[in-house]
Amino acid sequence: MSIKKASLIIILILLIDQISKFYIKTNFVLGEEIKVFNWFSILFVENEGMAWGAKIPGEYGKLLLTLFRLGAIVGIAYWLWDSVRNNGARVLIIAISFIFAGAFGNIIDSVFYGMIFTDSYGRVAEFMPEAGGYAGIFHGKVVDMLYFPLYDGPLPSWIPFWGGDNFTFFEPVFNVADTAISTGVGLLLFFNKKAFPDKKEEEIKERAAGN
């Protein structure tokens, strides 16, 4: 698979991710929810930290997280380039492309959104405000909006400790970039043998093709 095709996958995912985030940021108030189905809602939340809302504590926690993401994206980009250069498996290149696009999509939020948007507390955010955004460079919040509460109700009473308590599955709110990362990782796990073929088997195939 060529780097051109991988780039097309990345650009397509980035466009869908950023268009959806821009729309939510400029049309929704923070916390606003629109129910599409009983099991799916558009819910606008912002994530200051990592997956599941985890944060690096301290004054410079957000900056360190963004810088770490920037370093990681460079590593993923090299992994993609090296896999293409070495004629890696198609599923491997597709998976890395998904992971790269997802990581890059969330980095855009972290690096720039604080500068180009006002906050969304009790109002719809303004794009490119004259007075400046809600935070400086590297301190933006990631926009999330996809919410799938597939089950929301009490747990069976026979379950120890938590029986009878209300339980929501799936509770986290995420975005297109997160979905791309999860899809890429899932492809690597599910098609592990195809993505990372055994070298001995490859050598045997090459010799057989040569004969």
C-alpha positions in Angstrom: 0.0 0.0 0.0 1.4 3.4 -1.0 1.9 6.4 1.3 -0.5 8.3 -1.0 -3.4 5.9 -0.2 -2.5 6.1 3.5 -2.5 9.9 3.3 -6.0 9.8 1.7 -7.3 7.7 4.7 -5.7 10.2 7.1 -7.1 13.3 5.4 -10.6 11.8 5.2 -10.6 10.9 8.9 -9.2 14.3 9.9 -11.9 16.1 7.8 -14.7 14.2 9.4 -13.3 14.6 12.8 -12.6 18.3 12.6 -15.9 19.2 10.8 -17.9 17.4 13.4 -16.0 19.1 16.3 -16.3 22.5 14.6 -20.0 22.0 14.2 -20.5 20.9 17.8 -18.3 23.7 19.2 -20.2 26.4 17.2 -23.7 25.1 17.7 -23.9 23.5 21.1 -23.6 24.8 24.7 -21.3 22.7 26.9 -23.4 19.8 28.3 -26.2 20.1 25.7 -27.6 16.8 24.5 -29.7 15.7 21.6 -31.2 12.2 21.8 -31.0 10.5 18.4 -32.1 7.1 19.7 -32.6 5.7 23.2 -29.2 4.2 22.9 -27.4 7.1 21.1 -27.1 10.8 21.8 -25.1 13.8 20.7 -23.7 15.1 24.0 -21.2 18.0 24.0 -18.5 17.6 26.6 -14.8 18.7 26.6 -11.9 16.6 27.8 -9.0 18.4 29.4 -6.9 15.3 29.7 -6.4 11.8 28.4 -8.9 9.0 27.6 -11.6 8.5 30.2 -11.0 12.0 31.4 -7.8 11.2 33.2 -5.4 14.1 33.8 -1.8 14.7 34.6 -1.9 16.7 37.9 -0.1 19.9 38.4 0.2 23.3 36.9 2.0 22.0 33.8 0.1 18.7 33.5 -1.9 19.8 30.4 1.3 21.2 28.7 3.2 18.0 29.4 0.3 15.9 28.0 0.2 17.9 24.8 3.9 17.7 24.3 3.8 14.0 24.9 1.1 13.7 22.3 3.2 15.7 19.8 6.2 13.3 20.5 3.9 10.3 20.0 2.6 11.5 16.7 6.1 11.9 15.4 6.8 8.2 16.4 3.6 7.0 14.7 4.4 9.0 11.6 7.8 7.3 11.4 6.2 3.9 12.0 3.8 4.5 9.1 6.6 5.7 6.8 8.8 2.8 7.7 6.0 0.2 7.2 5.2 1.6 3.7 8.9 1.7 2.8 9.3 -2.0 3.9 6.2 -3.1 2.0 4.3 -3.8 5.2 1.0 -5.7 5.2 -1.9 -3.7 3.9 -3.9 -4.1 7.2 -0.9 -2.8 9.1 -0.6 0.4 7.1 -4.4 1.0 7.3 -4.3 0.4 11.0 -1.4 2.8 11.6 -3.1 5.4 9.3 -6.3 5.2 11.5 -4.2 5.6 14.7 -2.2 8.5 13.2 -5.3 10.3 12.0 -7.0 9.9 15.4 -4.1 11.0 17.4 -3.5 14.0 15.1 -7.1 15.0 15.3 -7.1 15.3 19.1 -3.7 17.1 18.9 -5.3 19.8 16.8 -7.8 20.4 19.6 -5.2 20.4 22.3 -2.8 22.8 20.5 -5.2 25.2 18.8 -8.7 25.1 20.1 -7.9 27.2 23.1 -6.7 30.0 20.9 -9.4 29.9 18.2 -12.6 29.5 20.3 -14.2 31.1 23.2 -15.4 28.8 26.0 -18.7 27.1 25.8 -20.0 27.6 29.4 -23.6 28.7 29.1 -23.1 29.9 25.5 -22.2 28.8 22.0 -18.5 29.3 21.4 -17.3 32.0 19.0 -14.8 31.1 16.3 -11.7 33.4 16.1 -12.8 35.9 18.7 -11.2 39.3 18.6 -10.5 39.2 22.4 -8.8 35.9 22.1 -9.7 32.3 23.0 -10.3 30.6 26.3 -6.7 29.4 26.6 -3.2 29.7 25.2 -1.5 27.4 22.7 -1.1 23.8 23.9 -3.9 24.2 26.4 -7.0 23.5 24.3 -9.7 21.0 25.3 -10.6 18.0 23.2 -14.2 18.2 21.9 -16.3 15.0 22.5 -19.8 14.3 21.4 -20.6 10.7 20.7 -22.5 9.0 23.5 -23.8 5.5 23.4 -25.7 4.6 26.7 -26.6 1.1 25.4 -28.0 0.2 28.8 -29.1 2.7 31.5 -30.9 1.2 34.5 -30.5 -0.7 37.8 -28.2 -3.7 38.2 -29.7 -7.0 39.2 -30.2 -7.2 43.0 -28.2 -10.4 43.2 -24.9 -8.7 42.3 -22.8 -8.2 45.4 -22.2 -4.6 46.6 -23.6 -2.9 43.5 -26.9 -4.8 43.1 -29.8 -2.3 42.7 -27.5 0.6 41.8 -28.0 2.5 38.6 -25.5 1.5 35.8 -24.8 2.9 32.4 -23.1 1.0 29.6 -21.4 2.5 27.6 -20.8 5.7 29.6 -17.8 7.5 28.1 -18.3 10.3 25.6 -15.9 10.2 22.6 -15.3 11.6 19.2 -14.4 10.5 15.6 -10.6 10.7 16.4 -11.1 8.4 19.4 -13.0 6.0 17.2 -10.2 6.0 14.6 -7.6 5.2 17.2 -9.8 2.3 18.6 -10.4 1.0 15.1 -6.7 1.0 14.3 -5.8 -0.8 17.5 -8.6 -3.3 17.0 -7.3 -4.1 13.5 -3.9 -4.7 14.9 -5.2 -7.1 17.5 -7.8 -8.9 15.4 -5.5 -9.2 12.3 -2.3 -9.6 14.3 -0.8 -12.4 12.2 -1.5 -10.6 9.0 -0.2 -7.3 10.3 2.9 -8.8 11.7 3.7 -12.0 9.7 6.3 -14.4 10.9 9.6 -13.7 9.2 10.3 -17.4 8.5 7.0 -17.8 6.7 7.7 -14.7 4.6 11.1 -16.1 3.6 9.5 -19.4 2.6 6.9 -17.6 0.5 9.6 -15.5 -1.1 11.7 -18.5 -2.0 8.7 -20.4 -3.3 7.8 -17.3 -5.5 11.4 -17.2 -6.7 11.3 -20.8 -7.8 
